[in-house]
Amino acid sequence: MRRREFITLLGGAAAWPMAAQAQGIPVVGYLNSGSPRTSVASTEAFLRSLAKGGFVEGRNVALEYRWAEGQYDRLPAMAKELANIPVSMIFAGGPPAAHAAKATTTSVPVVFTSGDDPVKGGLVDSLSRPGRNVTGVHIFLTGLESKRLGLLREMVPQAELIAALVNPNFPDAETQLRELQAAAQTLKQHIEIVRAGDEGEFAGAFAAIVRSRARALIVGTDPFFNSRRDHIVALAAQHALPTVYEQQAFVRDGGLMSYGTSLADGYRQAGTYVARILKGGMVSDLPVVQSTKFEFVINLKTAKALGLQVPEKLLALADEVIE
């Protein structure tokens, strides 16, 4: 299936889930904090894993999609819609979706992916014994701020001031800020925190970064930022700001570099859990999986456009170099 057709399928409302329910075929609620357009690779990984577990969408399982498009206040109502269908279980992509699903039901199984620590965030009681109806995959996106900051300093060693863009509406924003400030103190790096919780605030945020004379930028972990990554990457290019991101998708869209856990691999692991539960597995028997497939990606074309000479050390560390 071509990318455009797949996006249309993910974003559209189909009659198949309702017909499937009438036929006794399980319906999985797919609640996502982001958008279908920027989640193609991860959703494809989820569906492939689900199929490997014996469940093929449109054949013996139906999916009911709900996309928040980075507007987290929409998630509680979406979670209630799915629970009222009712669905057999809910897959929740991203911490805001996971929290909305957990708050909605104590009986419908919920499998999540979370870049934040699910224990500290209150999603589960513990990794080994997550609780009654909620389990999932910890993808390790938040908590890597010090690593990203260190890589950015290696790329732009002359940057006396580095800006950090965070979304104040993201549930784990304060944790990210603490991580960044601690990392900056350890590295003796001056940082400037800039906030944007709406796409309309992006231009002002980047104008503030330019006024501060920051020489580089670290973009915080956030499904909202990911769903608007083309806009952020374009603004970083417009202002000639070397930028590090959480996911390789930013780099494929023209960003300079990224470091984080593979989102697609986390969704693959979540698909495996969904299939196991559909086969009768108990959520309480499934510990939270910790995804450990880390990726460091560099875009050499972007580095050249920014006038940067990529250090040999970074090229040697990179898992992928886009030329």
Secondary structure, DSSP 8 states (H G I E B T S, - for coil): --HHHHHHHHHS--SHHHHHHHTT--EEEEEESS-STT-HHHHHHHHHHHHHTT--BTTTBEEEEEE-TT-GGGHHHHHHHHHHTT-SEEEEESHHHHHHHHHH-SSS-EEEEESS-TTTTTS-S-SSS--SSEEEEE---TT-HHHHHHHHHHH-TT-SEEEEEE-TTSTTHHHHHHHHHHHHHHHT-EEEEEE-SSGGGHHHHHHHHHHTT--EEEE---HHHHHTHHHHHHHHHHTT--EEESSHHHHHTT-SEEEEE-HHHHHHHHHHHHHHHHTT--GGGS--EE---EEEEEEHHHHHHTT----HHHHHH-SEEE-
